[in-house]
Structure formats: structure tokens, C-alpha cells
Amino acid sequence: MSFPDVTIRTAVEDDFERLLLLFEEVAAEQKWINTEPGFDRERYTRVWRSIIDGTDEVQFVALDGASLVGSLSIYASSNGDHDVGMLVRKMHRRQGVGSALLQAAFDWARRRRIEALTLGVFPHNTAAIALYRKMGFVETGRVENYITHQSGESWGVVRMQRRLELPDATSD
């Protein structure tokens, strides 16, 4: 799948080093994701390996040429939901990369007959909230003091969900 000049595909193990660099870059901004500088690179690599080796989870990457500019994962949470985590390199934001990643996620989830995708987003991330709403997510609640950052600040999270229309079982 391509969107403008960006290619979306499932991740492979050869992507892990570039994924780590992307996470480090976005984590250094200390605004948009739970991950903060100094995170455990080996732990992330193990999680990604389990995702790409599984069948009920997926890791997508967005590539601009050979440059990895975005990532979206869908993972099964302990409560049975399918949670989405997404990040896009700063210079590629607001260019359709997030929309393309989300469309790939919706297509993947529908093929697996997953009825809904959920996510959490920080309330101050108004651009991401606007994108999620545009893509059909609705707010389902808020959690105060969701995470305490290295700075000592405590942030809440907005929980959102997108219900998916599933294809007729006979059309697969």
C-alpha cells in the first residue's frame, strides 16, 4: 500500500534497528509517546519479534524510500482489546503517513474479523486526536494520572475506539 510517496508494509526483523532509531527520535521529544529516552532497546526488540512471529498482532512500518518514517503496531491487550500504538517522524507528520498507517491497520483488522481497535493518546496531542477522529475513532473515556514521566509530570490519557464494519463471512 502506498500513500503519497510512502510505502506501508508489515515489519520484518531487518527493520528493528531503524525502528529503534525512530523510537529514540520520537522519545527524545518527550511529548507524544509513553517511551522516554533511555528505554530498554532489547525489550522493544523482543516485543517486535513476538509481534511479527504471531498471528493476532501486527507491526507496520512506513517507508519514504529507504527511510523508516512511521510505525503502527496492533497488539492484543490483557482485556481482549486490540490496541494501536503509532508514531511518525517529526518531519513527516501532517503529510498523510498516519492516515496511511491507520488504513493499513483497519484493512488488516477487518481481514482478521477484529471488531474494534482501541488506543490511548495524551490530551495535549491535539493533532493526533484530530487525526483519530477524522479516521472514525470516538472517545470512550479518560484516565487521569496515566503515566508519570521522567520529569515527574503526571499525564492523563484519552481512550478512543474505532468500530470496524466487518466483511460478510462469505466474501472472504
Buried (B, 14 or more C-beta within 10 A) or exposed (E): EEBEEBBBEEBEEEBBEBBBEBBBEBBEEBEBBBBBEEBEBEEBBEBBBEBBEEEEBBBBBBBBEEEBBBBBBBBBEEEEBBBBBBBBBEEBBEBBBBBBBBBBBBEBBBEBEBEEBBBBBBEEBEEBBEBBEEBBBEEEEEEEEBBEEEEEEEBBBBBBBBEBEBEEEEEE
